Amino acid sequence: EEDQGAQQGITCVLGLLHPCPNRQHGVGANREQMLLKPSSSIKGGSGTHLLMEMYNFIGQLSGIALRTKTNLNLDLARLMWKPLVGEKVELEDLRDIDHSTIQ
């Protein structure tokens, strides 16, 4: 129950991230990793605009952290960050966060 409270705190505070399916279902590895919240979960014009502003803020924060060599502890799944750095996403990347889908 304590873990569920921590999970809700993360998603409520950030709003852009949510736990990977392994964490939600209590199976597999990498349960601590987060996924970006899909834009389809925000309905309406102003909600979409706010979501984009929030993603922009995370991007700016990440850029500042890189330039100042500050650790930004966002535990994004490889499935999320590989495309951002031009790496090929593989089936193993999905298995790492969604064990049930790959079985």
Secondary structure, DSSP 4 states (H G I P E B T S, - for coil): -HHHHHHHHHHHHHSSEEE-HHHHHT-SS-TT-EEEPPGGGS-SHHHHHHHHHHHHHHHHHHHHHHHTT------B-HHHHTGGGTPPP-HHHHHHH-HHHH-
